[in-house]
Structures are given as C-alpha cells and as structure tokens.
C-alpha cells in the first residue's frame, strides 16, 4: 500500500528507505551464510569428513554473520531515524506554509485544534509509515525472492512451495485494508472532534464554572470519549483479528514448506544439511511480511492522517496580491461590499464608505450589525467578500498580505499577551527598539510608573497577562501597537470590559493618535465617538446614517435615539453610584 502523492511530497526520504532495505538485505545474506555453514557442517559430520578446518570455518562464518547483523541493525536504525526526522520536518513545514498562505483567515477553513492534532499525532503516524512501513514493504518483496533463488539450488520444489504461500499474506492485508480504511477515517473524525471539545472546554473552564455548567460539559465529553473508546476498540479488534489471520498464514506456509523439504529428504533428493537449511530459513520467507502486517495498521492510521493533512494542503487559497502598499496619502474606499459567513446569512449587505487620509472614523451600532466583520475584511481575516475595497486607490485584494499587516494595526478588547516579560511582548512590534522608545510608549499609556514599582521592563507576564488587571492588559496591548507605528489603526471594541480610568486614558491616546494617523474606531459606547470626523451608524448590515456627531444628532434618527438612551442609562448609573456612596458615609 503506497500513497504516491505522499511519497512524491516526501521524495527526499527515498534515499533513507533504500538504505534501510539495503542494510536489512545484507543482514539477511549474512544470516543465510551462517545457516549454510551449519548445514555444511552437518553434512560433513554425516559423511565423516569433519575436521578442524570445517569447525574453524563455521565458527568464523557465524562470528562474521553476527557482526554483520549487528552493524546492519545499527545502520538501518540510523537511516530510519533520519527518515523520521525528515518526514516530521517536511510535513510540519508544509502545514505551517499552508497556514501562512491561508493567512489570517485560516480559521474560516480549519480549526486550530485540528491543525495541532495533524501536526502532532498525524505526523507521528506518518513518521512510522516512512521510517518502518515502507522499508519493510520493499524488504518483504526482496527477502522471499532472494531466499527462493538461493534455496532453489537445494530444493526447487520446497522453495517454490514457500514462495507460492508468501502472497497469501499481502492478499489478507489488502482484504483488511478495504475494511480498515472506512473504520480509520471514522476514528480520525471522532478523534479530532474530541480534541476540539477538549480544547474548547479547557479554554472556557472559568466560564463553565461561573455558570455551573462544567458538569453538563463533562457529561458531553464523557459521551464523546465513550464513542471514541468504542471506535478505538473496533480498530484494535480489527488489528487483532487481522494479525491472527496473518499468523495462521505465516506459520501454515512455513509448515507446508518444511513438510515438503522433509519429503524431499526422505525421497533422497536432498541431504540432511540441505533439509536443515530449508527448515531454518523457511520462516524467513514469512517473517518480513508478518512484521509488515504489524506496521500495516499504523500505516493505515497514517494514511487516514495523511488524508486530513492533504485536505488542509488542498484548501483553496484566496489569490494573494503582489502589489506593495501604495506610497501615497492613504484613503480607504468601500463600494457595494457584501459578506456572508454562511450562504443563507448575509452580514454586510452592500456597504459603501469613504475614509479620507488621516481621519478619525467611527463605526457604531448594535451587536451583529457588521462592525467587526468590516474590520476583518480590512485586515484580510475575512476573505470571501464581493464588491470593492481600495486603499490608496489600490484594491486590497491586490496588496500582499504581509504589506497589509505591516501598515495596519488592529487592537481588540482581548489582544493577546504572551507569557514572558513586558519587554518581550513589546519587542514583537519592534525588535530593535531602544529602551527609551519602550519606556516612551509605556509612559504614553500610563504604565511606566506602575512597572517601575515592579521589575520595570523585565516584569513577568503570565499567559494572556493574567497577573495584570484588564485595564493594564489593554494599555500594554496599546503600547505595543503604538510601538509598531503603522499609518492605519483599527480599534475593535478596544475600550470594552475595562475600568473608566483606563478607558478614558486609552481614548486620550486614540484622540492624540488621530492627529497623524488614520483611526478606524469601533465602539458600543457612543460617548467615545463624539470627536470623530465621521460616524457610520450601522444597522442590519447596512449604513443607516453617517455624519459627524452634531449632524447625526440633528437628524434625530437611530444614532440620536441610541445616544440619548445610553446617556440616560449612564446618568442613572452615576446617580445610583453616588447614592450608594452617600449611604456609606451616613452609616
């Protein structure tokens, strides 16, 4: 069973496969020489021709055969290791390169957990396929042919019987393969589903605990685990049954060959030494194929994994542009832009907008109106849109993705902070930044004083910055974005879920930044967009209203209604807070 495409993809490993087969074959020749020397010695004993020379020759042949076998095993192991290293490196590089080609929108096509499983367990299975299965497959063909040619000089009939029985094992393997393929595809499907659930539940553990839904999710995962256990047991049962069949064929075939050799000896056609040689080497016709059968099940698992990997590698890539970012004043225009995550659920329904260079543009509206989807299109995370999106007069689809990433910075309310130090997180934006530059951006976001009370730039961050408050995390993410220094900044709910002090500080930085950069600002809180050059009020995937704050208030439309409603709620909340404070003072 050879998957041609897989072999072509990993053609570099062919030389290691050839080396492994060659070393195994040399070891077999050494074993044959040793057994022939024993058979010759037996014939000499029976013919009363035994001498010190015969004993010495036999001993030397045995010693050399053992040395050859040891050396060949070592060299074959080295070649297998080299093949395994190449397979893992090449496949993981291919997966990584594909993800880079898919770009920021890769999660539209494949889940992160599935990529992780393919890159780990799937690649490990294919490592065995190339490091063990393929060499054993070719050796299993070479070994019986070699034995037949050599043993035919002793007994053509016995060696022919042994050779004829050999194909029965691959026939049984092919029969099992047809059953196993469907079973293993189902196995991998359940395996990736279980992995997805586990990763999702692990990431959402805090939320599950808050709503006391962890027990419910545990039950669901138990059911998925039970389904996976059942399919695993079916795979193991299939493997055990097929192994038993191969054992019966192997031992049966060897027995038939041995009986034939004994009959030939009784008939006087071969000597006792010749009979002994056939008896000792009969199993070698079948052992390689028997060992191949044990690797076969792992190989089938690897084939199922390779289908998943090729499924990823075959994903259609959105054609990436070749143009560089235009070196002009950057304005952005969208003309009749439509986008849908699913065919029957359109999110953007013909959006037309114009953002002049160095302007402060805000997008507001209720959740689900398409604000973040629009930001995703501008940053190449959402690809499958129709219509025209141009930056500096150049269609965004014609611009290289790395160019977009280098000229646009998107900051969300949950921008990722990596475990390490504050300095390491900042240097992701500018590896060659001076200490003064790092401290300058930290001072801008009012974090420098806090960090000086800690370990300054070497202050340790836990994963996702869990040892910092929400406001501090957001300010650190903003400092990193400022250090990146791009002409366009997109703030997607960057002031959500933080304290009022941090929110106001971040808004001051954004207002200052808008004097020299283009700012595209998405916010649910309308008081933050009052100073915008233009506000787009979105509703149900369209632009319901547009204009400055004053213009929209005069229209007395959707924006004015939502603004007044929010202002009323904020005043009510402020009064409630003041009353609570007054009660505490009285008490």
N, C-alpha and C positions, 0 to 999 in steps of 0.2 A: 504494500500500500504506500504509494509515493504521491505526494501532492506537488505537482510540477511547479505551480506558481510559488509555493513556499520554498522549494529548492532553488528556483531562479532568484528569488528575493535574497536568499542567504547563500548565494553561489560561492562566497568566499570560504565557506566551511567545507567545500567539497574536498579540498586537499587533506583536511584532517580526517574526513571519512575514509579516503583512500589509504591514509596512513594506518588507521585503526584496522581496516580489513587486511592490509599487508602484514602487520605485526601478528594478528591472530592466525593468518595463514602460515607464517613462518613458525609460529609456536606449534601448529598442527603438524607441520613437516618434522619438527623435532620430536614430537610425540610418536609419530609413525616410525621414525628411525629407531627410537628406543624400543618400541614393541617388536619391530622386525629383528632387532638384535636379540631380544629374549626368545622369539620364535626360532631363530637360527641356533641359539644355544641349546634349546630343547631338542631340535633335530640332531645336533652334534652328540648330545647325550645318548639318544636312542641309537644312533649309528656308531656309537663307541669311538667318536672322533674328538672327544673332549680334550682340551689342552689348556695350558696356562695362557697361551696367546688368545684363545677364544674368550676365556674368563676376563682377561685384561681388556680386550676389545669391547666386550659387552659392558663392563664397568665404565670404561671411558665414554662410550656412547651414552649411557644413562646419565653420567655426570654432565656431559655437554648438553644433553636434552633438557635436563633440569635447569641449567644455567640459561639456555636459550628461552625456555618457558618463562623464567623469572624476568629476564631482560625484556622480552616481548610484552609481558603483562605491564611492566613499568612504562614502556614506551606507548602502549595502547592507552593506558590511563592518562598519560600526559596529553596525548592527542585528543582524547575525549574531553579533558578539562579545557584545552584550547578551543575546541569546537563549542563547548558550552559557553565560554566567555564571549566568543564572537556572536553567538546566537542572541544572548541576552543584550549585549551592547547594540547590535544592529537593530533588533526588534524594538527596543526601548527608544532608540534614536528615531526610528521610523514613526512610532506612535507620537513622540514629542514633536517631530517635524510636522506631522499631520495636524496636531493641535495648534501649532503656530500658524499653519496655512489656514485653518478654520478661523483663527484669530479669536478676538474677544467674544465672538458669537458661538463658540464651540458647544456651549451648554444647550443651545437650541437643538442639537443633534444627538448628544450623548451625555449621560450623567457622569459626574465626577467620580462617584464610587465605582462605576463600571470601568472607567479608564484605569483606576487604581488596580482593580482586580485583573484586568487584562495585562497590565504592566508587571504585575507580581506573579500571581498564581498561573495565569495563562502563559506567560513567558517561561516560567519554571517548567511547565509541562512540555513546552516545545524544546527546551534545553535537553530534556531526556530523549525526545524524538530524534534530535540530531546527534546527541552525544552517545546514545545507546542503540536506539531502534534501527536507524538507517544503516549504521555499520554492521549490525547483527543481521539485517536483512540480506545484504550483499554477501556476507561471510556464510550465511546459511545456504546460499546458492553455490558458492565456491567450494565449501568443505565437502559436501557429498560427491560432487563431480571429481574432486581431487582424490578422494578415497576410492571411488569407483575405478578410476584409471589405474591406480596403484594396485588395488586388490584384485582387479580382473586378471592380473598375471598369476595370481594364486588360484582363484576360482571365479571364472566369468559368471557362472550360474548364481553363486551365492551373492556376489557383489551386485549383479543385476537385480536380484530379488530385493536387496536392501535399497537400491536406488529407486526401484519402482514404488516401494512403500513410502518413500520420503514425501512425494507431492500430496499425500493424504493429509498431512498437517496443514500446509497452506490452504488446501481446499476447505478444511474446517475453519480456518481463520477467516477466509472470505465469507463463509456462511454466517459466522458470528458477526462480522463487520456490518452486514446489512441490518441485523437486529440491533447492534450496538449504536449505530450512528444516530438513529432517532432517539434512543434512550439517553445518549450522552448530550445531545442537543437540549433535551428537556432538563437534564441535570444542570447544564450550564445556565439555562434560563432561570431555574429556581435558585441557583447559587448567586447570580447577580441580583435577583430580586431580594433575597435575604440580606445581601450586602448593602443594598440601597436602604432597606428598612432599618438595619442596624445603625448605619451612619446617620440617618435622619433622626432616629430616636436618641442617639448619643448626643448629637448637636442640640437637640431640643429637650434635653433631660430636665433643665431648670423649669422650662415652661410646663412640661408634663407634671412635675412635682407641684408647681403652683396650683394647677387645676385638678390635682389628684387623679390625673389620667394615666399615670405611669403603669398602674395595674392593668388597665384596659389594653395599653400598648404591649405590655408584657405577654398578655394572653394572645394577642395577634401575632407577636413574634414567635410564641410557642407553637402556634398553628403552622406558621411558615417553616419553622425549624423541623416540625414533625413531617411536613411534606417533603422537605429536603432530606430528612433521615430516611424516609420511605424510598425515595428515588435513589439515594445512595446505596441502600440495601439491595435494591433491584440491580444496580450496577455491579455490586460486589457478588451477588448471586450469579449474574451472567458471567462474570470473570471466573468464578469458582467452577461453574459448570463447563465453561469452555476449556479451562485448564485441565479438568478431569478428562475431557474428550481427547485433548492433545496428549495427555499422559498415556491413555489407553492405546492411541495410535502409535506413539513413540515406542512404548515397551512391546507392543504387539509386533510392530515392524521389525524391531531388533530381534525379538524371539524367532520370528519366521526366518530371518537371515541366518541366525545361529543354528537353527534346526537344519536348514539347507546345507550349511557348512559341515555339520556333523554327518549328514547323509553322504556328502561328498567324501568325507574321510573314511566312512565305513565302506563305501564303494571303492576305496583305494585310489581316488582321483587326486587327493591332496595329502600332504604329510600332516603329522600331528602338530608340528610347528606352524604350518600354514593355517591349520584349523584354529590354533590358539590365537594367531594374529587376527583372524576374522572375528573370533569371539570377543577379543579385547577392543577391537575397533568398530564393531557393529553399532555400538551406542553412539559413536561419534558422528554417524550419519544423521542421527535424530536430535542429539543434544543441542546443536546450534539452533535448530528450528524450535525446539522445546523452549529454549531461552528466549527466542524471538517472540514466542507466544506470550511469555510473561511480560515482555516490553510492549506487546501489541496493545494491551488495554490502556497503558499510559499514553501510547502513541495516539490511540483513538481519542483519549481525553485531550491530547494536544491538538488533534485535528478539529475537535469542537471548539477549542480555544482559538485556533487559527481562523476559524470562520468568523468569530467575533472580532478578531483583530483586523481581518480583511474587510469586515463590514465597516469598521471605523476608517480604514485606509481608503475605502471606496466611496466614502461620503463625498457628495458633490460639493466642491468648493465654489464659493462665490468669487467670480473673477476679480482679483485684486488689481487695483490700478497701478500704473507705472510712473505716474506723474509725481513730481515733488510739490511740496506745499507752495502755493503762489507767493512770490516775494512782493506783494503789494499790500495796500491797506485792506485788511480782511473784513469784508462784509459777508453775511450769510443770507441766502435766499432759499425758501422752500416754495415749490409750486405744485399744487394739487397732489400732495403726498398722502398715500393710503398705506395702511399697515394692518396686518391681522396675525395674531399668534396661531389662531385656528381658522380654518376656512369659513366657518359659519359665525365667527365673532370678530368683526372688524373693529379695531381700536381707534385708528385715525381715519377720518372719512373726508379726505380732500383738503388737507391743511395747506394754506398759503400764507407765508410770513416773510418779512424782510427785516434783517438786523443790521443796521449801519455799523461801520467800524468803530471800535472803542465806545460802544454804547452799553447801557445797563438795561437789559431786557428781562422782564419777569413773566413767569407763567403761573397762573393761579387757577383754581377750580377744585371741585370735589374729587375725592379719590376715584380712580378708574376713568378719568376723563382723557388720559393720554399724555400727561406731562412727562412722566419718567420714560415712557415709550419713545417720545420725541428725543429726549436726551440720549437714549440708547441708539437711535438712528445716527445722531450726530457723532457719536463716539465709536461707531461701527460695531456695536454689540447686537443691534437688530438690523439684519441684512435684507430680508425679503420684502422691501417696500417698493411701491411704484410711485412714479412722479419724479420730480427733480429736486435735488438738494445740492446747492452750489456754495463753495467757499472761495471768495475772491474771484468769482466768475468761473471757477473750475468745478465740474461735477465731482461730488465727494467720492463716487464710485471709481473715478479715475485716479484718485490720490492713493499712494501707497499707505497701507495701514500703519506702518511704523512712523510715517510722516504725520499722520493724524494724531497718533499717540504722543508724538514729540511737540505738537503745537496746541493740543487741547488737554486740559486737566479737569477731570471730573471728581468732585468731592461729594460724598453721600453722608448720610447721618450715621453710617456704620462702616466708614472707611477702615480697612484692615490694618492693624498694627501687629508687627511680628515680635515674637519672643526674642529678647536680646537687650540692647541698650537704646537709649534715646538717640544717641549719635548714629548708631547703625541704621535705625529707622529713617533718620533724616538723610543720611548719605545715599539712600536708594534714589533720591531725587537728584542729587548732585554729588557723585563720589569724590570729586576733587575740591569740595567746598572747604574754605578756611574756617578756623574756629570762630573768627569774627562774624562770618556770614551765618554760621549756625546759631550763634548767640543773638544775632540781629533779628532773625525770623522768630526765634523764641520770645524775644522781647516784644515783638510786634503783637504776638498773640497772648501776651501777659503770662508766660510760663517760666521765664528765666528766673525770676525771684524764687518761685517755688522749687525749681530744680537746684538752685544754689544751696537750698536748705537740705537737699538730698546729696547725691553724688554727681551733681552737675550733669554734663553730657553722658557720663557713664552710669546714670541712674538706670536700674534694671527694669525692663518691662516684661511682664508675664505674657502668655499667649493672648492675643486680642487686647493687650493692655489692661487686663482685668484688675491690676493693682492700682489703676488710675480711676478717677471718677469719670462719669460720662462726659462732662464738660471739658475736663482735662484731655481726655482722649480725642475729642473733636478738635480742640485747639491744637494739639500736636499734629493731627492729620492736616489741619490748615497750614501749620508752619511748614510741613513737608511739601505741600502744594505750592506755597509761596517760593520755596527754595527752587522748585522745578522751573519757575519763571516762564510760563507759556503765554502766548498772546491772547488765548481764549480760555476762560474758566467757566465750568458748568457746575453750579451748586444745586444738587438734587436733595431737597429737604435737609440741608446741611445744619440747620439750626433746630432740628426736631429732637425731642427727648433729652434736652439739656436744661440746666438752670437758667434763670433770667439773666444773671450776671454774665455768664458765658455767651448766651445768645446775643446780648447787646454788644459785647466785645467783638464777637465774630462779625456782626453786622457793621460795626465801625470799620473793621478791616476790609470788608467787602466794598463798602462805600468808597474808601480810600483807593482800593484797587481799581475801581471802575473809572477812575480818572485817567488811567493809562492802558487799561486792558478792556477787552470785550467780556462782559459778565452776563451769563445766562443763568437766571436765578429762579429756581422752582421752590415755592413755599406754600404751605397751607395757611400760614398766618399773614393776613393782608397788611397788617401794620408795618411789616418788614419791607414791603414793595412800594411804599408811598413815594420814595425818591427815584423810582425807575424812570428811564427815558420813555419806555413804552411797556405797557402791561397787556398781556394777552389773557383774556378770560376764556378758559376752555370749558366746554360742556358737551358730554356725549360724543367726544371725538372730533368736534369742530370748534372753530373760533367763534364764540358767541359775541364777544365785544373786544375792542382793542383801543388803546389810547393811553394818555397819562392818567395819573390818579385823579386829577381835577376834572379832566374830560369825562372819565367814566362815572364820576360822582354826579356830574351834571346830567348825564344820560338817564340816571335813576333806573338803571336796569339791573341785571343779575349781579354785577360787581357791587353796585351801591347797596343792594339788599344784603349781600353776604358780608360786606364790610361793616355795615351798621349792626348786623346781628352779632358778629364777632366782638365788636366794640362794646355792645351791651353785655355780652357774657363776661368779657374781661373786667368791666366795671363792677359787675355783680360779684365776681370772684375776688376783686380787690376789696370791696366793701365787707364781704364775709371774712376775709383775712384780717382786716382792720378791726372788726367787731370781736373776733377771737382774741386778738392781741389786747384789746381793751378789757375784755373779761378777765384775762390772766392778770392784768395789772390791778384790777379791782380786788381780785382774790388775794 
